[in-house]
């Protein structure tokens, strides 16, 4: 059987079985037409930088008109045309201003774009092209009227999922008569938390409280777990002028639960604290959480590599708050410094021109200390494919839509979860 027949047999087998074809090495694609899109910020309504990577079977000449059509929900944050300095084609700026109308951008290529080779168009954030306000997955088309060529991109995702932002972890002695550590975090855009503030009063003037309140979960490192097991309390301080009394003395908060979530290499039980909140916490607000111990001598036993991991009931991604960096002249930073950066995951998809149900899913995972990553095809799917750092290519049969998940975790425990939603082919 020759190579062409073997390839055809593989595609037929995929269409019949619906099983993905994936390997540890990326699949090499034959020279063909494609368009892929990546954005630097995928939060609804934000203004990102767009990077469009494409290849066409027809050479695009210098001065040829190219038309980019965004989804109907994409708009500009400002009226009028874009300056030519906001767009590059293969690192070359446009020589004339592009035109924006509705959701369509027209530009003239500043250079020849050779057929069959990869080219990159960068639309900078200064162009003020906004993400859709509705979370979902969107496409862009690129049209070259001179050759009557139209390329449709794979999907890029817009999501409202946010996470807590780690700020700092410091030892504190005699601060508000406390000895312990101060954990400073910041809620994300969707991270507003409902605490134990009254929402009204009954007929007798008694305060009414929310039926459901939010919480913050803190996982302690080995040294902090050891001190907490001896004696520890918690106080919370929202950093805002809305609570003047709180700024004077941090509020004692109740602990919903104190459990063991794991064991260190030294056999020490690692503690997890779930905290109730004494006050409401707004979105994008910094707050301090104090772990308070008995005496200042307690801190002398702590190394400079202690850390905590936190998440909230609104922002469930676990993030690590690192220890303070060692000051210059006071020694070297430990090689075991906490890793606070979660893996970066992005994906694009492309339907086969001849077989629309055959989808190529390209997944990029960026993480130097990757522990494990995988793609799961979702409910009713048998696809569960391990991923590696770098580019991963998977071929999937799209019968009724693909609704899967990419999960990537590094060795420090930081985890990124990304949804993959690809609609069913039209007419299916």
C-alpha positions as CSV (number, residue, x, y, z in Angstrom):
1,X,0.0,0.0,0.0
2,X,1.6,3.3,-1.0
3,X,1.7,6.4,1.3
4,X,-1.3,8.1,-0.3
5,X,-3.5,5.1,0.2
6,X,-2.2,4.7,3.7
7,X,-3.2,8.4,4.5
8,X,-6.7,7.9,3.0
9,X,-7.2,4.7,5.0
10,X,-6.3,6.5,8.2
11,X,-8.8,9.3,7.5
12,X,-11.5,6.7,6.6
13,X,-10.8,4.8,9.8
14,X,-11.0,8.1,11.9
15,X,-14.4,8.9,10.3
16,X,-15.7,5.4,11.1
17,X,-14.4,5.2,14.7
18,X,-14.2,8.7,16.0
19,X,-10.9,7.9,17.7
20,X,-8.4,10.7,18.0
21,X,-4.9,10.4,16.4
22,X,-2.3,11.9,18.7
23,X,1.3,11.3,19.3
24,X,4.1,12.7,21.4
25,X,5.4,14.6,18.4
26,X,3.4,17.2,16.6
27,X,1.7,16.1,13.3
28,X,3.4,17.6,10.3
29,X,0.8,19.2,8.0
30,X,1.1,19.3,4.2
31,X,1.5,22.8,2.6
32,X,-2.1,24.1,2.5
33,X,-4.2,27.1,3.3
34,X,-4.9,27.9,6.9
35,X,-5.5,30.8,9.3
36,X,-4.9,30.7,13.1
37,X,-5.7,33.4,15.6
38,X,-4.3,34.1,19.1
39,X,-5.1,37.0,21.4
40,X,-3.0,38.2,24.3
41,X,-6.0,38.8,26.6
42,X,-9.2,36.7,26.3
43,X,-11.3,38.5,28.9
44,X,-14.7,39.8,27.6
45,X,-14.6,43.4,26.5
46,X,-10.8,43.8,26.8
47,X,-8.6,45.1,24.1
48,X,-6.0,42.5,23.2
49,X,-3.2,42.2,20.6
50,X,-4.3,39.8,17.8
51,X,-1.7,37.6,16.1
52,X,-2.9,36.0,12.8
53,X,-0.8,33.2,11.4
54,X,-1.7,32.1,7.9
55,X,-0.6,30.4,4.6
56,X,-2.3,30.7,1.3
57,X,-1.9,28.9,-2.0
58,X,-1.8,32.2,-3.9
59,X,0.9,34.8,-3.6
60,X,-0.3,38.1,-2.2
61,X,1.4,41.0,-3.9
62,X,2.5,44.3,-2.3
63,X,-0.4,46.7,-2.3
64,X,-3.1,44.0,-2.6
65,X,-6.2,44.5,-0.5
66,X,-6.8,42.1,2.4
67,X,-10.2,42.0,4.2
68,X,-10.4,40.7,7.8
69,X,-13.9,40.0,9.0
70,X,-14.4,39.5,12.7
71,X,-17.5,38.0,14.4
72,X,-20.4,40.3,14.6
73,X,-19.9,40.8,18.4
74,X,-16.4,42.3,17.9
75,X,-16.2,46.1,17.9
76,X,-13.7,48.9,18.2
77,X,-13.5,51.0,21.4
78,X,-13.1,54.1,19.3
79,X,-14.6,55.4,16.0
80,X,-12.5,56.1,12.9
81,X,-9.8,54.3,11.1
82,X,-6.7,52.7,12.6
83,X,-3.2,54.2,12.2
84,X,-0.8,52.2,10.0
85,X,1.6,51.9,12.9
86,X,-0.9,49.6,14.7
87,X,-0.5,46.7,12.2
88,X,2.5,44.7,11.1
89,X,2.7,42.1,8.3
90,X,5.7,39.9,8.7
91,X,7.3,42.6,11.0
92,X,6.7,45.3,8.3
93,X,4.3,48.2,9.2
94,X,1.6,49.1,6.8
95,X,2.3,52.0,4.4
96,X,-1.3,53.3,4.5
97,X,-4.0,53.5,7.1
98,X,-6.3,50.5,7.3
99,X,-10.1,51.1,7.2
100,X,-12.5,49.8,9.8
101,X,-16.2,49.5,9.1
102,X,-18.7,47.5,11.3
103,X,-16.7,44.4,12.1
104,X,-14.5,44.5,9.0
105,X,-10.9,45.6,8.7
106,X,-9.4,46.4,5.2
107,X,-5.7,46.8,4.7
108,X,-3.1,46.8,1.9
109,X,-0.2,44.4,2.2
110,X,3.1,46.3,2.6
111,X,5.1,43.5,1.1
112,X,4.8,40.4,-1.2
113,X,3.5,37.4,0.7
114,X,4.7,34.2,-1.0
115,X,2.3,31.4,-1.5
116,X,2.8,28.2,0.6
117,X,4.8,29.9,3.3
118,X,3.7,31.1,6.8
119,X,3.0,34.7,7.3
120,X,2.1,36.7,10.5
121,X,-0.2,39.7,10.8
122,X,0.0,41.5,14.2
123,X,-2.8,43.9,15.2
124,X,-1.6,45.7,18.2
125,X,-3.7,46.5,21.3
126,X,-3.5,50.2,20.3
127,X,-5.9,49.4,17.4
128,X,-8.6,49.1,20.2
129,X,-10.4,46.1,18.7
130,X,-12.4,44.7,21.6
131,X,-13.1,41.2,22.6
132,X,-16.8,40.2,22.5
133,X,-18.7,40.9,25.7
134,X,-20.2,37.4,25.6
135,X,-17.9,34.4,26.6
136,X,-17.6,31.9,23.8
137,X,-15.4,30.9,20.9
138,X,-15.0,33.1,17.8
139,X,-13.5,33.1,14.3
140,X,-12.0,35.5,11.8
141,X,-12.0,35.3,8.0
142,X,-9.3,36.7,5.8
143,X,-10.2,37.4,2.2
144,X,-7.9,38.2,-0.7
145,X,-10.2,39.6,-3.4
146,X,-7.6,39.6,-6.1
147,X,-7.4,35.8,-6.1
148,X,-10.9,35.2,-4.7
149,X,-9.3,33.4,-1.8
150,X,-11.0,33.3,1.6
151,X,-9.5,31.7,4.7
152,X,-11.6,30.9,7.9
153,X,-9.7,30.7,11.1
154,X,-9.9,28.1,13.9
155,X,-11.7,29.2,17.0
156,X,-10.2,31.4,19.7
157,X,-11.8,31.6,23.2
158,X,-13.2,34.5,25.2
159,X,-13.8,33.6,28.9
160,X,-14.9,35.4,32.0
161,X,-13.0,33.0,34.3
162,X,-10.6,34.9,36.7
163,X,-8.3,33.9,39.6
164,X,-6.9,35.4,42.7
165,X,-3.7,37.4,42.3
166,X,-0.8,36.5,44.6
167,X,1.0,39.7,45.9
168,X,3.3,38.9,48.8
169,X,4.1,36.8,51.9
170,X,5.9,38.5,54.8
171,X,6.9,37.8,58.4
172,X,5.3,40.2,60.8
173,X,6.4,41.0,64.3
174,X,4.5,43.3,66.7
175,X,2.2,44.5,64.0
176,X,-1.2,45.3,65.6
177,X,0.2,43.2,68.6
178,X,0.6,40.2,66.3
179,X,3.4,37.8,65.5
180,X,3.1,35.7,62.4
181,X,3.0,36.1,58.6
182,X,1.0,38.4,56.4
183,X,-0.4,37.0,53.2
184,X,-1.5,39.7,50.7
185,X,-3.7,38.7,47.8
186,X,-6.0,40.5,45.3
187,X,-9.3,39.3,44.1
188,X,-9.8,39.0,40.3
189,X,-12.4,40.7,38.1
190,X,-15.0,38.1,39.0
191,X,-13.7,37.6,42.5
192,X,-16.1,39.7,44.6
193,X,-16.8,37.8,47.8
194,X,-19.9,37.9,50.1
195,X,-18.9,38.1,53.7
196,X,-20.8,38.4,57.0
197,X,-22.1,41.9,56.4
198,X,-25.9,42.5,57.1
199,X,-28.0,42.7,54.0
200,X,-30.9,44.3,55.8
201,X,-32.9,44.3,59.1
202,X,-36.1,42.7,60.2
203,X,-39.1,44.4,61.8
204,X,-37.5,44.3,65.2
205,X,-34.3,45.8,63.9
206,X,-32.3,42.6,64.1
207,X,-29.7,42.3,61.2
208,X,-30.4,39.9,58.4
209,X,-27.4,38.1,56.9
210,X,-26.8,36.4,53.5
211,X,-28.1,32.8,53.3
212,X,-24.8,31.8,51.6
213,X,-21.4,33.4,52.2
214,X,-18.1,32.9,50.4
215,X,-14.8,31.6,51.8
216,X,-11.1,31.7,51.2
217,X,-9.0,28.5,51.4
218,X,-5.3,28.6,52.3
219,X,-2.9,25.7,52.1
220,X,0.2,26.0,54.3
221,X,3.8,24.9,53.5
222,X,5.6,22.6,55.9
223,X,7.0,25.2,58.2
224,X,3.8,27.1,58.5
225,X,1.8,23.9,59.0
226,X,4.1,23.0,61.9
227,X,3.6,26.3,63.6
228,X,-0.2,26.2,63.0
229,X,-0.5,22.8,64.6
230,X,1.1,24.2,67.8
231,X,-1.0,27.4,68.0
232,X,-2.5,29.7,65.4
233,X,-5.3,32.1,64.7
234,X,-6.3,34.1,61.6
235,X,-7.2,37.7,61.0
236,X,-8.4,39.4,57.8
237,X,-7.9,43.0,56.7
238,X,-9.5,44.3,53.5
239,X,-7.3,47.1,52.2
240,X,-10.0,49.8,51.7
241,X,-11.2,53.0,53.3
242,X,-14.7,51.6,53.3
243,X,-13.8,49.8,56.5
244,X,-12.1,52.4,58.7
245,X,-12.4,50.3,61.9
246,X,-10.9,47.3,60.0
247,X,-7.9,49.4,59.0
248,X,-7.2,50.1,62.7
249,X,-7.4,46.5,63.9
250,X,-7.7,43.6,61.5
251,X,-10.8,41.5,62.0
252,X,-10.7,38.1,63.7
253,X,-12.3,35.6,61.3
254,X,-13.8,32.2,62.0
255,X,-12.2,29.1,60.6
256,X,-14.8,27.0,58.8
257,X,-12.5,24.0,58.8
258,X,-8.9,23.0,59.4
259,X,-7.9,19.8,57.7
260,X,-4.8,18.0,56.5
261,X,-4.5,18.0,52.7
262,X,-1.2,16.1,52.4
263,X,2.1,15.1,54.0
264,X,5.5,16.7,53.3
265,X,8.6,14.7,52.5
266,X,9.6,15.1,56.2
267,X,6.4,13.4,57.3
268,X,4.8,16.7,58.5
269,X,1.0,17.0,58.0
270,X,0.3,19.9,55.6
271,X,-2.6,22.0,56.8
272,X,-5.5,23.5,54.8
273,X,-7.7,26.3,56.4
274,X,-11.1,27.4,55.1
275,X,-11.9,30.9,56.3
276,X,-15.2,32.6,56.7
277,X,-15.1,36.3,55.8
278,X,-16.1,39.0,58.3
279,X,-16.9,41.5,55.6
280,X,-17.7,41.7,51.9
281,X,-14.7,41.8,49.6
282,X,-15.1,43.6,46.3
283,X,-13.6,42.5,43.0
284,X,-10.1,43.6,42.2
285,X,-9.4,44.4,45.9
286,X,-6.3,43.7,47.8
287,X,-6.6,42.2,51.3
288,X,-4.3,40.9,54.0
289,X,-4.7,37.6,55.7
290,X,-2.7,37.2,58.9
291,X,-1.6,33.9,60.3
292,X,-0.9,34.7,64.0
293,X,1.3,32.6,66.2
294,X,2.2,32.8,69.9
295,X,5.6,34.5,70.1
296,X,8.2,36.2,68.0
297,X,10.4,33.2,68.6
298,X,8.0,31.2,66.5
299,X,9.2,33.0,63.4
300,X,12.9,32.2,64.0
301,X,12.3,28.6,63.0
302,X,10.8,29.6,59.6
303,X,13.0,29.4,56.5
304,X,12.7,32.0,53.7
305,X,11.2,29.5,51.4
306,X,7.8,29.0,53.1
307,X,4.8,29.7,50.9
308,X,1.0,29.4,50.9
309,X,-1.5,28.4,48.2
310,X,-4.9,30.1,48.1
311,X,-8.2,30.1,46.2
312,X,-11.7,31.3,46.9
313,X,-15.2,30.0,46.4
314,X,-15.5,32.4,43.5
315,X,-12.1,31.9,42.0
316,X,-11.3,28.2,42.4
317,X,-7.9,28.1,40.6
318,X,-5.1,27.4,43.1
319,X,-2.4,30.1,43.1
320,X,0.8,30.2,45.1
321,X,1.9,33.2,47.2
322,X,5.7,33.2,47.2
323,X,8.1,34.0,50.0
324,X,9.9,37.4,49.9
325,X,13.0,37.4,47.8
326,X,16.3,37.4,49.8
327,X,17.7,40.9,50.0
328,X,21.0,41.7,48.4
329,X,24.0,40.9,50.7
330,X,21.9,38.7,53.0
331,X,22.6,35.4,51.3
332,X,21.5,33.7,48.1
333,X,17.9,32.8,47.2
334,X,17.2,29.2,47.7
335,X,16.9,27.0,44.6
336,X,13.6,25.8,45.9
337,X,11.9,29.3,45.6
338,X,8.2,29.0,45.1
339,X,6.9,28.9,41.6
340,X,3.8,31.1,41.3
341,X,3.3,31.0,37.5
342,X,0.6,28.7,36.2
343,X,1.1,26.9,32.8
344,X,0.0,28.9,29.8
345,X,-2.4,27.0,27.5
346,X,-3.9,28.1,24.2
347,X,-5.6,26.2,21.4
348,X,-6.8,26.7,17.8
349,X,-8.8,24.4,15.6
350,X,-9.1,23.9,11.8
351,X,-11.7,21.8,9.9
352,X,-10.4,19.8,6.9
353,X,-11.5,21.4,3.6
354,X,-12.6,18.1,2.1
355,X,-13.9,16.4,5.3
356,X,-15.5,19.1,7.5
357,X,-16.0,16.7,10.3
358,X,-12.3,16.0,10.6
359,X,-10.9,18.7,12.9
360,X,-7.2,19.4,13.7
361,X,-6.9,20.7,17.2
362,X,-3.6,22.5,17.9
363,X,-2.8,22.8,21.6
364,X,0.2,24.9,22.9
365,X,1.4,24.3,26.5
366,X,4.1,26.6,27.9
367,X,5.6,25.6,31.2
368,X,9.3,24.7,32.0
369,X,8.4,22.6,35.0
370,X,5.3,20.8,33.6
371,X,4.1,17.9,35.7
372,X,1.3,16.6,33.6
373,X,-1.2,17.9,31.0
374,X,-4.0,16.2,29.1
375,X,-7.0,16.9,26.8
376,X,-10.3,15.2,27.6
377,X,-13.0,15.1,24.9
378,X,-15.8,15.5,27.5
379,X,-19.0,13.7,28.3
380,X,-19.6,10.7,26.0
381,X,-16.1,10.9,24.5
382,X,-13.4,8.2,24.7
383,X,-10.6,10.8,24.0
384,X,-8.2,11.4,26.8
385,X,-4.8,12.4,25.4
386,X,-1.7,13.4,27.4
387,X,0.0,16.6,26.3
388,X,3.6,17.8,26.5
389,X,5.3,21.2,26.7
390,X,5.2,22.9,23.3
391,X,2.9,22.3,20.4
392,X,0.5,19.3,20.4
393,X,-1.6,18.3,17.4
394,X,-4.7,16.1,17.7
395,X,-7.1,15.0,14.9
396,X,-10.7,14.5,16.1
397,X,-14.0,13.6,14.4
398,X,-16.6,16.3,15.1
399,X,-20.0,14.8,14.9
400,X,-22.2,16.8,17.3
401,X,-19.8,19.4,18.6
402,X,-16.7,19.0,20.7
403,X,-16.9,20.1,24.4
404,X,-13.7,19.1,26.0
405,X,-11.2,20.3,28.6
406,X,-7.4,21.0,28.7
407,X,-5.8,20.7,32.1
408,X,-2.1,21.5,32.7
409,X,-0.3,21.3,36.1
410,X,3.3,22.2,37.0
411,X,5.4,20.5,39.6
412,X,4.7,23.3,42.1
413,X,1.0,22.5,42.0
414,X,-0.2,25.5,39.8
415,X,-3.0,24.3,37.5
416,X,-4.6,25.8,34.4
417,X,-7.9,24.6,33.0
418,X,-9.2,25.7,29.6
419,X,-12.4,24.7,27.9
420,X,-12.5,23.6,24.3
421,X,-15.9,24.2,22.6
422,X,-16.2,23.7,18.9
423,X,-19.7,23.8,17.3
424,X,-20.9,20.9,15.1
425,X,-20.3,21.4,11.4
426,X,-23.2,23.3,9.7
427,X,-25.8,21.0,8.3
428,X,-25.0,18.1,10.7
